[in-house]
């Protein structure tokens, strides 16, 4: 069983935003997990207020010339998890906003903290569009009406609403969150077989096709005004 902390374990003040270096570090950790042998599953979590607060907007707006390549790099994380050769479970310990909400949604299953934290897509309030890949991921993994509510209103889903909407699979109190996610993952360790990523690629073909579309000025334009 692998438990991957998005920030340093025990660190309570990290928003776990998608800085390019953070993405590289995450891929490196996933490489280590993938190189293991035998029955196993992966749980991701964090500590503190946030699971992930999404894009590193400070870095992004300071490096607008690299925006399209950066967004493709963000997409690579979703693609990696959708096709990961181990069962995956997100233990959503706190807020999952924007790209962080999509990170949780890229896992096979999600367990969300019951008493605090929201799953939310705030892009409509920020004047930011969804990329082709992000749109494909969300519309593939969630129902159309849930996407309408989440993407066009920026609604903040607490755990009970997220379960009802099919965004997450289970809720647990803070102390029970990680054990619940680990138990769910432990029940699936025997499914780590060569056919698992083949199944996942076929299952998520539409989302993967969208995530493979390079971000360009033609298919992404930030709203102005």
C-alpha positions as MATLAB code, in Angstrom:
seq = 'XXXXXXXXXXXXXXXXXXXXXXXXXXXXXXXXXXXXXXXXXXXXXXXXXXXXXXXXXXXXXXXXXXXXXXXXXXXXXXXXXXXXXXXXXXXXXXXXXXXXXXXXXXXXXXXXXXXXXXXXXXXXXXXXXXXXXXXXXXXXXXXXXXXXXXXXXXXXXXXXXXXXXXXXXXXXXXXXXXXXXXXXXXXXXXXXXXXXXXXXXXXXXXXXXXXXXXXXXXXXXXXXX';
ca = [
       0.000    0.000    0.000;
       1.359    3.404   -0.953;
       0.194    6.635    0.693;
       1.415    9.707   -1.160;
       1.220   13.072    0.608;
       0.800   15.984   -1.790;
       2.773   18.190    0.591;
       5.251   17.251    3.259;
       3.542   14.859    5.646;
       2.240   16.792    8.629;
       2.627   20.175    6.914;
      -0.597   22.086    7.551;
      -0.024   25.365    5.686;
       0.546   24.130    2.134;
      -2.080   24.725   -0.541;
      -0.425   22.104   -2.785;
      -0.754   24.277   -5.856;
       0.416   23.036   -9.244;
       3.809   24.752   -9.430;
       5.886   23.236  -12.259;
       8.400   21.878   -9.736;
       5.554   20.379   -7.674;
       4.255   18.614  -10.783;
       7.730   17.207  -11.504;
       8.058   15.996   -7.922;
       4.638   14.352   -8.078;
       5.539   12.517  -11.276;
       8.774   11.377   -9.639;
       6.883    9.921   -6.690;
       4.442    8.212   -9.042;
       7.428    6.772  -10.918;
       8.642    5.215   -7.658;
       5.241    3.708   -6.938;
       4.895    2.409  -10.480;
       8.335    0.762  -10.334;
       7.274   -1.364   -7.355;
       6.226   -4.966   -7.765;
       3.405   -7.092   -6.434;
      -0.132   -6.331   -5.247;
      -0.508   -2.690   -4.312;
      -2.726    0.373   -4.489;
      -2.193    4.119   -4.181;
      -3.828    6.628   -1.835;
      -3.140   10.357   -2.149;
      -3.875   12.838    0.615;
      -2.547   15.968    2.284;
      -2.542   17.596    5.706;
      -4.344   20.708    6.813;
      -6.893   22.970    5.164;
      -6.262   21.968    1.551;
      -6.083   18.820   -0.518;
      -5.046   21.051   -3.421;
      -5.936   24.654   -4.215;
      -5.307   24.166   -7.919;
      -3.190   26.085  -10.390;
      -0.249   28.108   -9.113;
      -1.726   31.392  -10.304;
       1.173   33.454   -8.915;
       3.589   31.493  -11.091;
       1.187   31.418  -14.038;
       0.545   35.147  -14.226;
       4.252   35.798  -13.776;
       5.046   33.494  -16.691;
       2.209   34.026  -19.164;
       4.508   33.212  -22.076;
       4.711   29.653  -20.751;
       0.986   29.335  -20.053;
       0.098   26.787  -22.719;
       2.974   24.448  -21.953;
       2.231   24.777  -18.253;
      -1.402   23.769  -18.733;
      -0.322   20.759  -20.800;
       1.926   19.814  -17.902;
      -1.069   20.012  -15.560;
      -2.979   17.750  -17.950;
      -0.163   15.204  -17.726;
      -0.991   14.608  -14.056;
      -4.621   13.818  -14.859;
      -3.622   11.509  -17.702;
      -1.137    9.755  -15.453;
      -3.718    9.059  -12.763;
      -6.516    8.056  -15.124;
      -4.246    5.354  -16.574;
      -2.236    4.503  -13.463;
      -1.479    0.760  -13.279;
      -2.548    0.542   -9.623;
      -5.963    1.185   -8.086;
      -6.088    4.806   -6.877;
      -8.053    6.473   -4.080;
      -8.021   10.169   -3.173;
      -8.425   10.947    0.531;
      -9.683   14.511    0.180;
      -8.708   15.993    3.530;
      -9.690   19.583    2.813;
     -10.557   21.996    0.038;
     -10.142   20.692   -3.501;
     -10.469   23.710   -5.768;
     -10.076   24.087   -9.532;
      -7.219   21.963  -10.792;
      -7.114   20.359   -7.333;
     -10.739   19.265   -7.676;
      -9.841   17.763  -11.042;
      -6.865   16.017   -9.425;
      -9.210   14.229   -7.030;
     -11.587   13.446   -9.894;
      -8.762   11.750  -11.820;
      -8.560    8.985   -9.195;
     -10.548    5.762   -9.398;
     -12.335    6.530   -6.127;
     -12.606    9.448   -3.713;
     -13.209    9.647    0.038;
     -13.937   13.159    1.301;
     -13.753   14.660    4.759;
     -17.296   14.890    6.072;
     -17.162   17.905    8.359;
     -15.030   20.448    6.508;
     -13.821   21.266    3.010;
     -15.367   21.825   -0.396;
     -14.946   20.388   -3.880;
     -15.288   23.412   -6.163;
     -14.576   24.680   -9.675;
     -14.283   28.474   -9.203;
     -13.134   29.263  -12.757;
     -16.380   31.059  -13.667;
     -15.766   33.559  -10.850;
     -12.116   34.020  -11.828;
     -12.801   34.737  -15.504;
     -10.858   31.649  -16.507;
     -11.964   29.140  -19.164;
     -11.569   25.399  -18.957;
      -9.050   23.855  -21.304;
     -10.145   21.250  -23.835;
      -8.553   18.621  -21.609;
     -10.151   19.832  -18.395;
     -13.565   20.002  -20.052;
     -13.109   16.464  -21.371;
     -12.062   15.156  -17.960;
     -14.988   16.712  -16.126;
     -17.700   15.875  -18.653;
     -16.413   12.301  -18.834;
     -16.255   11.716  -15.095;
     -19.380   13.623  -14.001;
     -22.962   13.863  -15.210;
     -23.927   16.721  -17.508;
     -26.137   18.474  -14.982;
     -23.496   18.219  -12.259;
     -21.034   19.788  -14.706;
     -23.514   22.592  -15.405;
     -23.835   23.319  -11.702;
     -20.145   22.963  -10.931;
     -18.683   24.690  -13.993;
     -21.162   27.516  -14.607;
     -21.967   28.500  -11.014;
     -18.787   27.671   -9.082;
     -20.914   25.902   -6.464;
     -18.992   24.664   -3.437;
     -19.910   21.038   -2.787;
     -19.543   19.806    0.809;
     -19.156   16.063    1.264;
     -22.843   15.177    1.473;
     -23.670   17.080   -1.709;
     -20.581   15.691   -3.430;
     -21.734   12.142   -2.685;
     -25.240   12.886   -3.966;
     -23.759   14.350   -7.154;
     -21.460   11.381   -7.742;
     -18.346   13.526   -7.317;
     -17.057   11.438   -4.399;
     -17.843    7.913   -3.253;
     -17.685    8.142    0.518;
     -17.324   10.571    3.420;
     -15.508   10.154    6.717;
     -14.684   12.288    9.731;
     -11.216   13.790    9.827;
      -9.699   11.074   12.022;
     -11.245    8.279    9.965;
     -10.578    9.757    6.518;
      -7.189    8.251    5.733;
      -8.006    4.850    7.305;
     -11.208    4.727    5.238;
      -9.326    5.524    2.031;
      -6.605    2.991    2.853;
      -9.214    0.316    3.593;
     -10.939    0.986    0.262;
      -7.609    0.799   -1.548;
      -6.452   -2.296    0.367;
      -9.486   -4.195   -0.877;
      -8.281   -3.569   -4.435;
      -4.562   -4.409   -4.245;
      -5.089   -7.754   -5.975;
      -6.384   -5.939   -9.056;
      -2.912   -4.713   -9.909;
      -2.465   -6.804  -13.038;
      -1.161   -6.022  -16.533;
      -4.693   -5.645  -17.845;
      -5.654   -2.875  -15.398;
      -4.135    0.055  -17.341;
      -5.556   -1.386  -20.565;
      -9.021   -1.369  -19.010;
      -8.523    2.163  -17.726;
      -7.353    3.496  -21.102;
     -10.426    2.080  -22.810;
     -12.721    3.247  -20.023;
     -11.393    6.809  -20.099;
     -10.722    7.056  -23.848;
     -12.788   10.213  -24.356;
     -11.189   12.062  -21.450;
      -7.711   10.971  -22.516;
      -8.321   12.167  -26.066;
      -9.260   15.603  -24.777;
      -6.293   15.742  -22.409;
      -3.992   14.913  -25.321;
      -5.040   18.040  -27.254;
      -2.205   20.592  -26.918;
      -3.329   23.850  -25.343;
      -2.973   26.713  -27.804;
      -4.172   30.303  -28.303;
      -6.777   28.922  -30.690;
      -8.462   26.745  -28.067;
      -7.816   28.813  -24.945;
      -8.385   32.509  -24.399;
      -8.602   34.146  -21.002;
     -11.591   36.392  -20.592;
     -10.862   40.091  -20.292;
     -12.879   42.647  -18.361;
];
